[in-house]
Amino acid sequence: MNSEEAKAKKYDIAAYIWPSYTGHEDRTRIFWPDGIGEWQTVQKAYPRFEGHQWPRKPLLGYKDEAEPATMAEQIDLAASHGVNVFIYDWYWYDRRPFLENCLNEGYLPAARKDPRVKFYLMWANHNAGVTWDFRNANRDLSGHEPPVWRGDIDRAEFRIVCRRVIDRYFFDPLYYTIDGKPVFSIYEPHNFIKGQGGIDKAREALDEFREMCVKAGLPGVHIQMVLTHAVDRVSPNATTPGICGALGFDSITHYQFVHFVAAGRPYSDALEDAYKEWQYVSDSYKIPYFPHVSVGWDASPRFTSITWDGTYQNNTPDLFGGAMQRACAYADAHPGQPPLITVNSWNEWTEGSYLLPDDLHGYGYLNEIKKIQSF
């Protein structure tokens, strides 16, 4: 790549959005009774150990992200720093959507006026547990968190999900596509398989989803699998890669480093293991892998027992910037696939992993993305 090509190179930097920072959704009061969504937890955060850098405050303020004015500000901030895709965590609980407000009432009206940032959905089909509510932070759940709502659904319910996302989102010109197909990401393939009643029936359900998209007038749907653990080095073909092939996924990415890289150590050390996992995933699967970079991990606002061992330390903007450069190099080395890089996240304040500016690092993480996009 010559200097002119490098200068013109652009990547699709896709940041996950956790759509809980609003009180528009009545059911959020089950977890956050103050009526401001999970801002309630963020505002009450405090340091848990010596040197712990909490609380942190958003420089843009504790604004309602289901308001168009809030998202107009965030879209401009994202686009001007090179983030050009939002991946909205999307939920379906108790036979209806949950936390759609930030997308429907905040982002979409704002993006109609400023379409520089596209979006796609990641169906977060995990159980909704009691630990979203800080009042349960001291409970000893012994690894078995009671579900408020279950994330596994049957075939009939999945058809309703498919119809909703096709009719409501997939034809939107703002929706992110690959080869003209809307991208739909599934967070927990194993929970999907459980709800459908096995691998074969899960494959039938996804094939039917594709058929529904074609019948609706789309060229199909690009179904993306999220990896939520490290690939088994001993027998990978018997575990996730085998399941991925059996279900016919089109691509893979990750959601958060902590799913596949141990915490309780410096962020720089975690990055080295993340790079190795990128390569191992690429070698283990027969479909495109889109590299993932996490800003950090610190879920202490939600719990009382978090220690140094539950975080990544020293996750500075410059180290994050180096990781983004490595992700771009990976994309450059795979020219046959879109230059998509996923980032956790735009706004995961309660997990210590966000690009939005705060009073600790300012606009540092966003500025690192701006550098690689050659603005």
C-alpha positions as CSV (number, residue, x, y, z in Angstrom):
1,M,0.0,0.0,0.0
2,N,1.5,3.3,-1.1
3,S,1.2,6.5,0.9
4,E,-1.8,7.8,-1.0
5,E,-3.6,4.5,-0.6
6,A,-2.8,4.5,3.1
7,K,-4.1,8.0,3.5
8,A,-7.4,7.1,1.8
9,K,-7.9,3.9,3.7
10,K,-10.9,3.8,5.9
11,Y,-12.2,1.2,8.3
12,D,-15.6,0.4,9.5
13,I,-15.2,1.0,13.2
14,A,-18.2,-0.5,14.9
15,A,-18.8,0.3,18.6
16,Y,-21.3,-1.6,20.7
17,I,-24.0,0.3,22.5
18,W,-25.6,-0.8,25.7
19,P,-29.0,1.0,25.5
20,S,-29.8,1.3,29.2
21,Y,-29.1,5.0,29.8
22,T,-32.8,6.0,29.6
23,G,-35.9,5.9,31.7
24,H,-38.2,5.7,28.7
25,E,-38.5,1.9,29.0
26,D,-40.9,1.2,32.0
27,R,-39.5,-2.2,32.6
28,T,-36.0,-0.8,33.4
29,R,-37.4,0.3,36.8
30,I,-37.3,-3.4,37.8
31,F,-33.5,-2.9,37.9
32,W,-33.1,0.9,38.2
33,P,-36.0,2.3,40.1
34,D,-34.9,5.9,39.9
35,G,-36.1,6.1,36.4
36,I,-32.9,7.1,34.7
37,G,-31.8,3.6,33.6
38,E,-28.3,2.5,34.6
39,W,-27.1,6.0,35.0
40,Q,-28.4,5.3,38.5
41,T,-25.6,2.7,39.0
42,V,-22.9,4.9,37.4
43,Q,-23.7,7.9,39.6
44,K,-23.3,5.8,42.8
45,A,-20.0,4.1,41.8
46,Y,-17.1,4.4,44.3
47,P,-13.5,3.1,44.5
48,R,-13.1,-0.6,45.6
49,F,-9.4,-0.9,46.2
50,E,-6.3,1.3,46.5
51,G,-5.5,3.1,43.3
52,H,-9.0,2.3,41.8
53,Q,-9.9,5.1,39.4
54,W,-13.6,5.5,40.3
55,P,-15.9,7.3,40.2
56,R,-15.7,8.5,36.6
57,K,-17.9,11.2,35.1
58,P,-19.1,11.6,31.5
59,L,-17.9,14.8,30.0
60,L,-21.1,15.0,28.0
61,G,-23.2,14.6,31.2
62,Y,-25.7,12.0,32.3
63,K,-28.0,12.5,29.4
64,D,-30.9,10.4,28.3
65,E,-29.8,8.4,25.2
66,A,-33.4,7.9,24.0
67,E,-33.5,11.6,23.2
68,P,-32.7,12.7,19.6
69,A,-30.7,15.7,20.8
70,T,-28.5,13.4,22.9
71,M,-27.8,11.1,20.1
72,A,-27.3,13.9,17.6
73,E,-24.4,15.0,19.8
74,Q,-23.0,11.5,20.0
75,I,-23.4,10.8,16.3
76,D,-21.4,13.9,15.5
77,L,-18.8,13.0,18.1
78,A,-18.5,9.5,16.7
79,A,-18.4,10.5,13.0
80,S,-15.8,13.2,13.6
81,H,-13.5,10.7,15.3
82,G,-13.9,7.8,12.8
83,V,-16.5,5.6,14.5
84,N,-18.9,5.0,11.6
85,V,-21.1,2.1,12.9
86,F,-23.0,1.5,16.1
87,I,-23.9,-2.0,17.1
88,Y,-27.0,-1.9,19.3
89,D,-27.4,-4.5,21.9
90,W,-31.0,-5.7,21.1
91,Y,-33.2,-7.7,23.5
92,W,-36.3,-9.8,23.3
93,Y,-37.7,-10.8,26.7
94,D,-41.2,-12.1,27.7
95,R,-42.5,-12.1,24.1
96,R,-41.6,-8.4,23.4
97,P,-38.6,-6.2,22.8
98,F,-36.7,-4.6,25.7
99,L,-34.5,-1.5,25.6
100,E,-35.4,-0.5,22.0
101,N,-36.0,3.1,23.1
102,C,-32.4,4.4,22.7
103,L,-32.4,3.0,19.1
104,N,-35.9,3.9,18.0
105,E,-36.4,7.2,19.8
106,G,-32.9,8.5,20.1
107,Y,-30.5,7.3,17.4
108,L,-32.8,6.8,14.4
109,P,-34.5,10.3,14.5
110,A,-31.0,11.9,14.9
111,A,-29.4,9.7,12.3
112,R,-32.1,10.6,9.7
113,K,-30.7,14.2,9.9
114,D,-27.0,13.1,10.1
115,P,-26.5,9.7,8.5
116,R,-22.7,9.4,8.9
117,V,-23.0,6.6,11.5
118,K,-24.8,3.4,10.4
119,F,-26.1,0.7,12.8
120,Y,-26.8,-3.0,13.1
121,L,-28.2,-5.2,15.7
122,M,-26.6,-7.7,18.1
123,W,-29.3,-9.9,19.5
124,A,-28.2,-10.2,23.2
125,N,-30.1,-13.4,23.7
126,H,-28.7,-14.1,27.2
127,N,-30.8,-14.4,30.3
128,A,-31.6,-11.1,32.1
129,G,-30.4,-11.7,35.6
130,V,-30.8,-10.0,39.0
131,T,-27.3,-8.5,39.1
132,W,-28.3,-5.6,36.8
133,D,-29.9,-4.4,40.0
134,F,-27.2,-3.1,42.4
135,R,-29.4,-4.0,45.3
136,N,-28.4,-7.6,44.6
137,A,-24.7,-6.8,44.6
138,N,-24.1,-8.5,47.9
139,R,-26.0,-11.7,47.2
140,D,-24.1,-14.9,47.1
141,L,-25.4,-16.5,43.9
142,S,-22.7,-19.2,43.8
143,G,-22.4,-18.9,40.0
144,H,-26.2,-19.4,39.5
145,E,-27.8,-16.1,38.8
146,P,-31.6,-16.3,38.9
147,P,-33.1,-15.1,35.6
148,V,-35.7,-12.3,35.6
149,W,-36.3,-13.2,31.9
150,R,-35.0,-16.0,29.9
151,G,-33.1,-15.4,26.6
152,D,-33.7,-18.8,24.9
153,I,-36.8,-18.8,22.7
154,D,-38.6,-21.4,20.6
155,R,-39.1,-21.5,16.8
156,A,-42.5,-19.7,16.9
157,E,-41.1,-16.9,19.0
158,F,-38.0,-16.7,16.8
159,R,-40.2,-16.1,13.7
160,I,-41.7,-13.1,15.5
161,V,-38.2,-11.8,16.2
162,C,-37.2,-12.3,12.6
163,R,-40.3,-10.5,11.3
164,R,-39.8,-7.6,13.6
165,V,-36.2,-7.0,12.7
166,I,-36.9,-7.4,8.9
167,D,-39.9,-5.1,8.9
168,R,-38.6,-2.5,11.3
169,Y,-34.9,-2.3,10.6
170,F,-33.4,-4.3,7.7
171,F,-34.7,-2.0,4.9
172,D,-33.6,1.2,6.7
173,P,-30.9,2.9,4.6
174,L,-28.9,3.4,7.8
175,Y,-28.6,-0.3,8.4
176,Y,-25.1,-1.7,8.0
177,T,-24.8,-4.4,5.3
178,I,-22.2,-6.8,3.9
179,D,-22.6,-7.6,0.2
180,G,-25.9,-5.9,0.4
181,K,-27.2,-8.1,3.2
182,P,-28.1,-6.7,6.6
183,V,-25.9,-7.9,9.4
184,F,-27.5,-9.6,12.3
185,S,-25.3,-10.7,15.2
186,I,-26.2,-13.4,17.7
187,Y,-24.6,-13.1,21.1
188,E,-25.1,-16.6,22.6
189,P,-25.3,-19.3,19.9
190,H,-25.6,-22.0,22.6
191,N,-28.6,-20.3,24.1
192,F,-30.1,-20.1,20.7
193,I,-29.6,-23.8,20.1
194,K,-31.1,-24.5,23.5
195,G,-34.2,-22.6,22.7
196,Q,-34.6,-24.2,19.3
197,G,-34.2,-27.7,20.6
198,G,-30.8,-28.7,19.2
199,I,-28.3,-27.9,16.4
200,D,-30.3,-29.3,13.5
201,K,-33.5,-27.3,14.5
202,A,-31.4,-24.2,15.1
203,R,-29.9,-24.5,11.6
204,E,-33.5,-24.9,10.2
205,A,-34.5,-21.7,12.0
206,L,-31.6,-19.7,10.6
207,D,-32.3,-21.0,7.1
208,E,-35.9,-20.0,7.5
209,F,-34.7,-16.5,8.6
210,R,-32.7,-16.2,5.4
211,E,-35.7,-17.3,3.3
212,M,-37.9,-14.7,5.1
213,C,-35.4,-12.0,4.2
214,V,-35.3,-13.1,0.5
215,K,-39.1,-13.3,0.3
216,A,-39.3,-9.8,1.8
217,G,-37.1,-8.5,-1.1
218,L,-33.7,-8.5,0.5
219,P,-30.7,-10.3,-0.9
220,G,-30.5,-12.3,2.3
221,V,-29.1,-11.7,5.8
222,H,-25.5,-11.9,7.0
223,I,-25.7,-13.7,10.3
224,Q,-22.7,-13.1,12.6
225,M,-21.7,-15.2,15.5
226,V,-20.3,-13.6,18.7
227,L,-17.6,-15.7,20.4
228,T,-17.9,-15.4,24.2
229,H,-15.0,-17.6,25.2
230,A,-11.6,-18.7,23.9
231,V,-11.4,-21.3,21.2
232,D,-10.6,-24.8,22.6
233,R,-7.0,-25.5,21.6
234,V,-7.4,-29.2,22.2
235,S,-10.4,-30.1,20.1
236,P,-11.7,-27.0,18.4
237,N,-13.6,-28.8,15.7
238,A,-15.7,-30.5,18.3
239,T,-16.8,-27.3,20.0
240,T,-17.5,-23.8,18.7
241,P,-16.0,-24.0,15.2
242,G,-18.0,-27.2,14.6
243,I,-21.2,-25.5,15.8
244,C,-20.5,-22.4,13.8
245,G,-20.2,-24.6,10.6
246,A,-23.3,-26.6,11.5
247,L,-25.4,-23.4,11.9
248,G,-24.0,-21.7,8.8
249,F,-22.9,-18.5,10.3
250,D,-21.4,-15.9,7.8
251,S,-18.8,-14.3,10.1
252,I,-17.5,-14.1,13.6
253,T,-16.4,-11.4,16.0
254,H,-16.0,-10.9,19.8
255,Y,-17.9,-8.7,22.2
256,Q,-15.4,-8.2,25.1
257,F,-11.8,-9.2,25.9
258,V,-12.8,-10.6,29.3
259,H,-14.7,-13.4,27.5
260,F,-11.5,-14.8,26.2
261,V,-8.6,-13.1,27.9
262,A,-8.1,-13.4,31.7
263,A,-8.4,-10.2,33.8
264,G,-6.5,-9.3,36.9
265,R,-3.4,-8.1,35.0
266,P,-2.1,-5.2,33.0
267,Y,-4.1,-4.3,29.9
268,S,-0.8,-4.6,27.8
269,D,-0.5,-8.2,28.8
270,A,-4.1,-8.9,27.9
271,L,-3.6,-7.4,24.5
272,E,-0.8,-9.8,23.6
273,D,-3.2,-12.7,24.4
274,A,-6.0,-11.1,22.4
275,Y,-3.7,-10.8,19.3
276,K,-2.9,-14.5,19.6
277,E,-6.6,-15.3,19.8
278,W,-7.4,-13.3,16.7
279,Q,-5.0,-15.4,14.8
280,Y,-6.2,-18.7,16.3
281,V,-9.8,-17.9,15.6
282,S,-8.9,-17.0,12.0
283,D,-7.0,-20.3,11.6
284,S,-9.8,-22.4,13.3
285,Y,-12.8,-21.1,11.4
286,K,-13.6,-21.2,7.7
287,I,-15.5,-17.9,7.6
288,P,-14.3,-14.3,8.1
289,Y,-13.3,-13.1,11.6
290,F,-13.6,-9.4,12.3
291,P,-11.0,-8.3,14.9
292,H,-12.2,-7.0,18.2
293,V,-10.7,-4.5,20.6
294,S,-12.0,-3.8,24.1
295,V,-11.3,-0.5,25.8
296,G,-11.0,-2.2,29.1
297,W,-12.9,-4.1,31.8
298,D,-14.1,-3.0,35.2
299,A,-17.6,-4.0,36.3
300,S,-17.2,-2.7,39.8
301,P,-20.1,-0.2,39.6
302,R,-22.4,-3.2,39.6
303,F,-20.8,-5.1,42.5
304,T,-19.3,-4.6,45.9
305,S,-16.7,-7.4,45.9
306,I,-14.7,-6.4,42.8
307,T,-10.9,-6.4,43.4
308,W,-7.8,-5.7,41.2
309,D,-8.2,-9.3,40.0
310,G,-11.5,-8.4,38.3
311,T,-10.1,-5.6,36.1
312,Y,-7.5,-4.8,33.5
313,Q,-5.0,-2.3,34.8
314,N,-3.5,0.7,33.0
315,N,-5.8,0.6,29.9
316,T,-4.5,3.9,28.6
317,P,-5.6,5.5,25.4
318,D,-2.1,5.0,23.8
319,L,-2.2,1.3,24.5
320,F,-5.8,1.1,23.1
321,G,-4.5,3.0,20.0
322,G,-1.8,0.4,19.5
323,A,-4.4,-2.3,19.6
324,M,-6.5,-0.5,17.1
325,Q,-3.5,-0.2,14.8
326,R,-3.0,-4.0,15.1
327,A,-6.7,-4.5,14.2
328,C,-6.3,-2.3,11.1
329,A,-3.2,-4.4,10.2
330,Y,-5.3,-7.5,10.5
331,A,-8.0,-6.0,8.3
332,D,-5.3,-5.0,5.7
333,A,-4.0,-8.6,5.7
334,H,-7.5,-9.9,4.9
335,P,-8.5,-7.8,1.8
336,G,-11.2,-10.3,0.8
337,Q,-13.4,-9.3,3.7
338,P,-14.9,-5.9,4.7
339,P,-12.5,-3.7,6.9
340,L,-14.8,-4.1,9.9
341,I,-13.4,-3.8,13.4
342,T,-15.7,-4.2,16.5
343,V,-15.0,-2.2,19.7
344,N,-16.3,-2.6,23.2
345,S,-17.8,-0.2,23.5
346,W,-19.3,3.2,23.0
347,N,-20.9,3.5,26.4
348,E,-20.4,0.5,28.7
349,W,-19.9,2.8,31.8
350,T,-20.8,0.0,34.3
351,E,-18.2,-2.3,32.7
352,G,-15.4,0.2,32.5
353,S,-15.2,-0.1,28.7
354,Y,-16.3,3.0,26.7
355,L,-15.1,5.4,24.1
356,L,-17.2,8.3,25.3
357,P,-15.1,11.1,26.9
358,D,-14.8,11.1,30.7
359,D,-12.9,13.1,33.4
360,L,-10.1,10.5,33.5
361,H,-8.9,10.2,29.9
362,G,-10.9,12.9,28.2
363,Y,-11.3,12.3,24.5
364,G,-8.2,10.1,24.4
365,Y,-9.7,6.9,23.1
366,L,-11.7,8.6,20.4
367,N,-8.6,10.6,19.3
368,E,-6.7,7.3,18.8
369,I,-9.4,6.1,16.5
370,K,-9.3,9.4,14.6
371,K,-5.6,8.8,14.0
372,I,-6.1,5.5,12.2
373,Q,-9.0,6.8,10.1
374,S,-6.6,9.3,8.5
375,F,-8.7,12.3,9.0
